[in-house]
Amino acid sequence: MATKNPRINVTFEEETIKFLSSLAKYEHKSLSSIVKELALESLERREDKQLSKLALELDNPNGKMHSHFDAWK
């Protein structure tokens, strides 16, 4: 059966499965959708962390400032 979304197999410890299953039941969602949501949230958090790190590296306290109006001329 062809699918447009590739699948990934993940193995968890029994306690993690119990927790994820109870969370899925509590939120009235499937186990796979809960795992997908958690993975995407984690990726977003990591992306935010990397972008913040990059912003701090590029931030120059002695840099020239431009007004919003001048920047969009």
N, C-alpha and C positions, 0 to 999 in steps of 0.2 A: 504494500500500500504506500503510495507516494504521499509525502506531506511537504508543505512549504516551510514548516518550521523544523529544523533539525532537533533531534532528541539527545539528551545527555543522561547517562546512568550515574547515580551517586549512591554510595553506600554510607549509611549512618549507623551509629551505635543505637542499641535498643532504647536507651533513655531519651535520646534525641528524637527518635521516631515517636515515642509516646508523647513527648512534649509537642512536636509538630502536629501530630494527629489530634491532640486535644485543642490546640489552637485552631486548626482547620474546622473542627466541630463547633467550637465556640463562635467562629466567624461565619459559619455556614458556607464554607468553601471547600473545594477539593484539596487534598494533600499536595498535589502537584502545583496548584495555583498558589498556595501558601509558600512553598519552596521557591517558586519563580518570583513572587513578590519580594521575598526576603533577599534573594540574590540580586535583584535589580536595585533594591534600596541600598545594599552594600556597595554595589558598583557606583551608584550616584554619590555615596558618601566618600568613597575613595577618589572619585573624580574631583569632588569639591575640595578635598584635602590637597590634591596635587595642584589644582588651579590656585588655591590660596598660597601654597608654597611658591609657585611661579610668580604670583602677584607681589609677594614680599621681596623676591629676588629682583624684580624689575622696578620696584618702588624706589625712587631716588629723591631723597629729601631736598636736594639742591637743584632739582629739575625745574625747568621753566614751566610756569603755569599759563594756561590759556583759558580765556572765558568761553563759556558755552557758545555765545554768539560768534566769536572769532573762529572757533573750531568748525563751525558749520557754514562758513562763508564759501 
